[in-house]
Amino acid sequence: MLTFANLPSFLWAEAIATACFTQNRSIIHKRFDKTLYELINKRKPNIKFFRVFGCRCYLLNDYEDAEKLKAKRDIGVFIGYSKESAAFRIYNKRTRRIHESVNVNFDELSEMASKQFSLEPSLSNLNESGKSSNQSVSQVDEASKKDLEDLFQDFYDEYFDSSKIMKSSTTNVKTLIIEEVFHDVSESFQGESSSSSLNDDVEQSPEEVILPQTNTQSILINMIPNGDEATLRDADWVSAMQEELDQFARLKVWRLVPRPEGKSVIKTNWIFKNKKYESSLVIRNKERLVAIGYSQREGIDYDETFAPVARIEAICLFLAYAAHKDFTVFQMDVKTTFLNGILKEEVYIGEPPGFVSKQYPDQVYTLDKALYGLKQALQAWYDVLSQFLIESGFQKGSIDTTLFIKKKRKHIMLIQIYVDDIIFGSTNPKYCIKFLDLMVKRFEMSMMGEMKFFLGLQVNQFSNGIFINQSKYIYDILKRFGMENCDTVPTLMVEQAKLKLDLVGKPVDHTD
């Protein structure tokens, strides 16, 4: 306890007393299924006031005459609990004395975080040159390192449990042609081993790994209100729509067939949107051909629709574990996500508006792959992606099925899926390179790089931790209501407002 809290040895008696105090109220005796405190006092202990031993705290200076210009609070360290009253024992760094007080403000997180981030030598930060900068080795002894591992390991082992291996039949995978962003990325793998399997032993040091760099600024999306006739005639939008239909042909999404009798045909519509960077600069016009899913009938057009989606709590836990293991988190985005999902049902859709075949105007399309808007599209995509990852040697998490895990000796790689957005990281950066190669050969990717913007969260990764915020989201809200230039104030109402008599108002009888 003293080592982990970085406290001097003369406080050993306080550490022993605090350990006994907490263990008597927290450790359950297996024979009686009760704590020692409950066995003696016949009531359950209250542990809401427990604090982290050695955490920083601020002690109200109420034990001596404090003048106006002197500090009202002292910085102290929490070292235990009072035996005589419901007070905390605080070691005051200024006076070098131990005080008992209830007027204490605790700051437990900062001390725990600083210890957590400094336990292991950080792996390479993959910068623009691909080389990691020389980082100093943390000067923390083995005892404190083991203490922290014991503190977190049981919790992480339960969550990142990969004991249940999901097996499935192998399928032939056709390598897709990679365009746009990943053109340069594919070339960077020419020197790699021909095998993409993550089962290969990796002996290369983290400093030798060079990860391809791409622009990963925050990308925001604005919807275009209506796909009216004017939009359908606009040259830029027509080009974007044609690109979407070319994707359909390349991925073999549909086939034009005569309209079947007795089968429902689902209508389609175009959805237009602008893709922007954080600076609000429009970088691309995009569109989606979507099925009008509300016209689908359960049991006829679809059977199952459920597909797991990562919760925000799972994302935060992923980042916490990455900070604990001190590895960089990366992200990638799958293009035309749902078009990769294989449909089990027989589904027919109408020809897209503005692109009706002149030769076969009365025919319809039968879908072999999923389409945006279909109720079963998300499940179809999840099935394809999860099966591909399992065949590649990953295992589903036993608690969170959007988490995929691969362990190799002392190294671990984690992948978290949120529909078409994927975040991943490993204690050995070489695994990230191989995973990228694996995904590029199977799917068409549109973005890959260090995680910076995900699900509305802005993520900053530094050597001392991972920090998230929603400043862009907050600014957008302020801008929406015209308050982006307002000053911040601690109190929302006017302080010490001077009230004036309302000469035209009706007097109020205070006796009523």
JODAZI-V390397 format. One record per pair of residues at least 12 apart in sequence whose ideal C-beta (glycine too) atoms are under 6 Angstrom apart, sorted by the first residue. I is the first residue (numbers start at 1). GAP is how many residues later the second one is. Records with the same first field share a line. If there is no record, write none. Layout:
I=GAP + GAP
//
This chain:
1=14 + 52
2=13
3=140 + 141
4=140 + 143
5=48 + 49
7=47
11=68
14=65 + 66
17=63
18=35 + 62
21=60
24=12 + 13
25=12 + 20 + 22
51=27 + 55
52=56
54=23
55=23 + 51 + 53 + 56
56=51 + 55
57=19 + 21 + 47 + 49
58=15 + 47
59=15 + 17 + 31 + 42 + 45
60=13 + 43
61=12 + 13
74=18 + 20
75=18
76=14 + 15 + 16
77=14
79=12
82=18
87=13 + 14 + 15
88=16
113=352
117=347 + 348
118=20 + 22
119=21 + 26 + 29
120=206
121=16
122=13 + 204 + 341
123=83 + 204
124=82 + 83
126=85
128=85
130=80 + 81
132=75
152=172
156=165
159=240
160=245
161=237
162=233 + 243
164=234
165=230
166=224 + 230
168=219 + 222
170=221
173=269
175=266
176=268
178=262
181=33
182=258 + 263
185=27
188=24
189=248
196=241 + 242
198=195 + 208 + 233 + 236
199=194
202=226 + 228
204=226
206=223
209=220 + 221
214=234 + 235
216=233 + 236
217=60 + 61
218=60 + 235
219=56
220=56
221=52 + 54
222=52
223=50
224=48 + 49
227=43 + 45
232=122
236=49
240=45 + 47
241=46
244=43 + 45
247=89
251=88
253=86 + 116
254=111 + 113
255=111
256=107 + 109
257=109
258=105
259=105
263=85
265=83 + 85 + 99
266=25 + 29 + 83
267=25 + 83
268=21 + 23 + 81 + 82 + 84
269=21
270=17
271=17 + 19
272=15
273=13
288=84
289=63
290=82 + 83
291=58 + 80 + 82 + 83
293=80 + 81 + 82
296=79
302=43 + 73 + 74
305=70 + 71 + 74
307=71 + 72 + 75
308=93 + 94
310=92 + 106 + 108
314=86
318=98
319=147
322=103
323=142 + 143
325=102
327=98 + 100
328=133
329=94 + 96 + 122
330=94 + 102 + 120 + 121
331=92 + 120
332=90 + 113 + 116
333=88 + 113 + 114
334=86 + 109
335=109 + 111
337=44 + 83
338=32 + 34 + 39 + 43
339=30
340=44
341=29 + 36 + 39 + 40 + 43
342=38
343=24 + 27 + 37
347=20
348=16 + 18
349=16
350=14
388=54
389=15
392=46
393=13
394=12
402=15
403=13
411=16 + 17
412=15
413=13 + 18
423=28
456=17
458=14
//
